[in-house]
Amino acid sequence: MRGGRVEVAVTLDRPSQVAFQKQMSLIRKANQMAVARGLYKEAHIIIGEAKLTPKNVPYKHGPLQSSGTVANPVLRENGAVRQVLGFGGPAAPYAKRQHEDLTLRHHPPFGKGGRAKYLEIPAMERASYIGKTVADELVKGFREVGKARVKS
């Protein structure tokens, strides 16, 4: 007892250190995968919302609306996750102009509806839900790690 508190020193032997490091590595990977799953789910929700016409994506003949895609998440070595979603493909310059130019008119007789910022606005509207979706996936990830721990 020192200074009114009880202290305990714990020392791990080499096999325990290796097992601990292995478990931590599993947890890091599970967390990264959980974040990727959450972001991927949210990206699909956002792109689905952005494709709604006449609310969001400008629509005249349909190619811009059908060009909306969600890429697979990219897992970085440093633990980061990159999720890309967007519109354009071969028509990227057109998609960018339709998204950024606030002076374009998208309603009849010029088109069948939509608006500029057709991807940005749904993403901002969804921002408050992204953290919960990722957190839910993290909980699932912890459960998976726990199951793996029990099996090993």
Buried (B, 14 or more C-beta within 10 A) or exposed (E): EEEEEEEEEEEEEEEEEEBEEEBEEBBEBBBBBBBBBBBBBBBEBBBEBBBBBBBBBBBBEEBBBEBBEBEEBEBEEEEEBEBEBBBBEEBEEBBEEBBEEEEBEBEEEEBBBBBBBBBBBBBEEBEEEBEEBBEBBBEBBBEBBEEEEEEE
